[in-house]
């Protein structure tokens, strides 16, 4: 099952925006670049937080593809379990 947020243009563009901000020089004054980076990451994160963090880490070459795939597969399984639990709890109430 595909992730619906990955089809959203706003999510795709916000991931690209994070990569642009991340490419700024590492020297900064007044903590502005650090804050800009955090703010940029929060845009796609509000749509799908943990998956977004994993994908950004991979795109910025902070994470190997095999680790990304493993994490995303585990996250997908955990998400399915949580959805199942939610349904179960709703049906018992």
C-alpha positions in Angstrom: 0.0 0.0 0.0 1.5 3.3 -1.1 1.8 6.2 1.3 -0.8 8.9 0.3 1.4 11.8 1.5 4.1 10.8 -1.0 1.7 11.7 -3.9 1.1 15.2 -2.4 2.9 17.9 -4.3 3.2 20.0 -1.1 5.0 17.1 0.6 7.4 16.6 -2.4 8.2 20.3 -2.6 8.7 20.7 1.1 11.3 17.8 1.0 13.1 19.6 -1.8 12.9 22.8 0.2 14.6 21.1 3.2 17.4 19.9 1.0 17.9 23.5 -0.3 18.1 24.9 3.2 20.4 22.1 4.3 22.9 23.1 1.6 23.5 26.5 3.1 26.9 27.0 4.6 27.5 25.5 8.0 28.8 28.8 9.5 26.0 30.8 10.9 25.4 33.9 13.1 22.7 34.3 15.6 21.4 30.7 15.2 19.3 31.8 12.2 20.4 28.9 9.9 19.8 26.3 12.6 16.3 27.7 13.1 15.7 27.8 9.4 16.7 24.2 9.1 14.4 23.1 11.9 11.5 25.1 10.5 12.0 23.7 7.0 12.0 20.1 8.3 8.8 20.8 10.3 6.9 21.5 7.0 6.9 17.9 5.6 7.1 16.5 9.1 3.7 17.8 9.9 2.4 15.5 7.1 4.2 12.3 8.0 6.8 12.9 10.7 9.0 9.8 11.3 8.9 8.7 7.6 9.8 12.2 6.6 12.8 12.3 9.0 14.1 9.0 7.6 13.7 10.2 4.0 15.4 13.5 4.7 18.3 11.7 6.4 18.7 9.5 3.3 18.5 12.5 0.9 21.2 14.4 2.9 23.4 11.2 2.8 23.2 10.8 6.5 21.7 7.3 6.2 22.5 4.4 3.9 19.8 3.1 1.5 19.7 -0.3 3.1 19.1 1.2 6.5 16.5 3.6 5.2 14.6 0.7 3.6 14.8 -1.4 6.8 13.6 1.5 8.9 10.7 2.3 6.5 9.7 -1.4 6.3 9.6 -1.6 10.1 7.8 1.7 10.4 5.1 0.4 7.9 4.6 -2.7 10.0 4.3 -0.7 13.2 1.9 1.7 11.5 -0.3 -1.3 10.5 -0.2 -2.6 14.0 -1.3 0.8 15.4 -4.1 1.1 12.9 -5.3 -2.4 13.8 -5.2 -1.6 17.5 -7.2 1.6 16.9 -9.8 -0.3 15.0 -10.0 -3.0 17.7 -10.4 -0.4 20.5 -13.1 1.4 18.5 -15.1 -1.8 17.9 -15.0 -2.7 21.7 -16.5 0.7 22.7 
